[in-house]
């Protein structure tokens, strides 16, 4: 993938507001190569941060889901135990 396509992909997938993205697209030819390179680096970091946030969120969700399932199983056992004791008396 060439750098222009990569830049467009990074810009499209970035966390920037739509207005900022539109501004960059409309004025891209007015930026110097150094400024474009700096934007490229910033967009790459933004994507890495976004991926890290998504990964951390998924890990947290998975942990909470496992905890919920464990607690649900424990509650089910308590309910079954209470029903058995009730039916046994």
N, C-alpha and C positions, 0 to 999 in steps of 0.2 A: 504494500500500500504506500503510495507516495505521500509526502509530507502534507500536501494540500488536502488530500482526502482524509488523512489522519486528523488534521486540524479541524476540518468540518465535522468529523465524527465526535471529536472531543468537545467541540463547541455545542453541538446538538445535544450531547448527553450530559453536559455540565449542569451544575446547580445554579447557574446564572439566571437572572430574571429574563423573560422573553424580550423585554425592552433593551436590555444590555446586549443580548445576542443579536437582535436586529441592528443595533447601533454598530456593533463590530462588523457584521456582514456588510452593511451599507457603506462603511468607511474603511474597509480593509485595505484598499489601495492607497489610502492616505497615511497608513502606518509605515514606519521604516522597517527594514528587515530585522533590526535589533529589537524593535518593539514587538514585531510578529513573533520572533523567537521567544521573547519573554512571555508573551501571552500563551504560546504553545506550552512552555514549561509550567505556567500557572494552571492551565487547563489539565495537563497531565497529573499534577499534584492534586487537583480537585477531584479527578476521577479516582485516583488512588485512595483519597480520603473517603469518597463516597462508597467505594468498594469495601473499605475497612469498616465503615459504619454499618453497611449492610451485613457484613460477616458477623460483626459483634451483635447486631440485632438478632440475626438468625440463631447464634449461639445462645443468647439470652432466652429467646423464644423456646428453643429446644429444651433448655434446662427447666424453664417454667412448665412446659408441657409434661416433662417427665415427673416433676414434682407434683403436678396436678393429678396425673395418672396414679402415682403412688398413693396420694392422699385419698383419691376416689376409691381405690382398691381397699384401703384400710377402712374407709367408711362403709363400703359394701359389706365387708366382713363383720363390722360392728352391728349393722342392721340385721344381717343373717343370724348372728349370735343372739341378738335381742329377740328375734322372731322365734328362734329355736327354744329359748328359755321361756318365752311366753306360751308357746304351744306345749312345752313339756310340763307346765304346771297345771 
